[in-house]
């Protein structure tokens, strides 16, 4: 499964969409998985509970992303996330 940072995904959106037609794309921010981009066909199959060629890889990636976020809501993590997001926006401007 291919990985792109959120900045790469934003700057190369057309390429991201094309790549997602071939395989799921993992989007990361600050080294952590924040999203997956999949094709319409893949989404429809998953929504119907059907197995796809990428089902196992998507499930493994989702489990890994969830595990990395466990406990992250404690000790001001939400405030840090908002601060980090604003910092990202300031860098892009």
Secondary structure, 3 states (H helix, E strand, C coil): CEEEEHHHHHHCHHHHHHHHHHCCEEEEECCEEEEEECCHHHHHHHHCCCCCCCHHHHHHHHHHHHHHHCCCCCCCHHHHHHHHHHHHHHHHC
